[in-house]
Amino acid sequence: MRRPTEAEIQEAVEYARASLAMEGLPLTAEAEALIRARLGRQISDAEFLRRAKELATRE
């Protein structure tokens, strides 16, 4: 599987930002960095889920 381009990652981040905005929630800088790390294949799915759960329970 190929690595997504920066434009594709940016599009995914903007989609996430819009989805959260519809629920009245912001996309934090930490959450955006986490999304970018996963899409850029810097962290595994398991690590992404672990850290996302931490963020969700902390905020």
N, C-alpha and C positions, 0 to 999 in steps of 0.2 A: 504494500500500500504506500502510495506516495505521500510525502509531507505536504500539508496545505500551504498555499502561498500566503504571504502577509496580507494580501487583499482578501483572501478567503477567511483568514482568521479575523480580520477587522470586521468583515460582514457578519460573522458568527457572534462577535462581541456586541455589535450594534443590535442584532436580533435579540440577544439576551437582555440588553439594556431596555429595549422596547417592551419585551415581554414582562419584565419586572415593573416597568413604569405603568403598565396597564393595571397592575396590582397595587400601585401606589408605593412601590419599593424602589430604592436606588440600587444601582450596581456599584458597589464599593470598589475602590482601587485594589484592595486585597483580593476580592472575588474576581475582578478582571484579570489580575496577574495569574491567578490560579487557572482560569479558563485558558489564557494564553499559554501557560506552561503545559497544560494537557494537550492542547491542539498542536503545539510545537513539539510534542513527543519528548518533553523534558521530564515528565513524570508519568507513571503508569495509571491505568484506570483505577486500580485499588488505592493508590496514593491520592488520586484526585477525589475519590469518594470519601476517604478518611478525612481529608482536609476540608472538603465541602461540608461534611457533617459538623466538624468543629466550628466552622464559620457560622453555620445555621443555628447552632445551639448557643453560641456566644452572642449573637446579635439579636 
